[in-house]
Amino acid sequence: MFQKILVPLDGSVLAEKALPLASAIARVHGSTLCLARIVPYFAVLAADPLLYDEVNRLSEEDALGYLHQVEQALPSDVPTEVVAEIGSAAEGVLDLAKKRQADLIVLCSHGRSGMSRLVFGSVAERILSQADVPTVIINARCESWDESSKRILVPLDGSQLAEQALGPARALADALPAQLHLLNAVTSAHIRLETPSMAAVFADLEEREMDEAKAYLSEQAELTGLDGVMTAVELAADGAAEAITSYASREKIDMIVMSSHGRSGFSRWVYGSVAEKVLRSACCATLVVRHGLTEA
């Protein structure tokens, strides 16, 4: 499913946390890893344009030297290529993804920008909002990816939008291999009135919602074509994001795969939303599939 995987690096140890997962995906899919470093424009206060060009050339050569060192440390059975370009970080990564025909981007959320810029205003957020391919964001709190058995979680809410995450999740679960978990966090929209009679009515409505969610997840599990798919329905009393991250922590999930709303709706989807909270809170990798990029 993934033929070329782009891994943006900035020379930091945090950014390199993306490499084990990217290498694991590349190995099982026969993908090529494209190791990339975008060198910022060097602002030199000099009237001589030749000096400006020379400084940028040296910076690019230094970046290529670093990438070749990283390349040599990777498993020998993973095909690799390296590329360094001068430019701004987010735009450079997006341009490279198109030029190199990458169909997956894997990056750490922090890198040199630090812990405080996980999503808002960060390079990772800009790449997530504009990339034409699925993007894996690895939280800096994630443990290193290893060769042990894996668990992949797909939060579903009954919408076709959320179901678009099933295709990549199914492909990864089948190839790694990993156990696939489907979760529906039921959030009741009913207004509660503190009367015994109404409490009984709302309890009955919630029970029906839970039963419908269980039936829906069973149907989706059957459609994946994979054996051993786990399904879970939880009443999200404190919100869907909290239910998702709590389940991920409790069940030792290694990756959450979920959909976004695409270009027009991504900012509404991230800021103050379930997805933004999951990206910030989950201690595992999160694969985001933008709406319209892939079919479930």
Helices and strands as residue ranges (DSSP letters): E 4-8, G 15-17, H 18-29, E 32-39, H 49-73, E 80-86, H 89-99, E 104-108, G 111-113, H 123-130, E 135-138, E 150-155, H 160-163, H 166-175, E 178-186, H 196-224, E 230-235, H 240-250, E 255-259, H 262-270, H 274-281, E 285-289
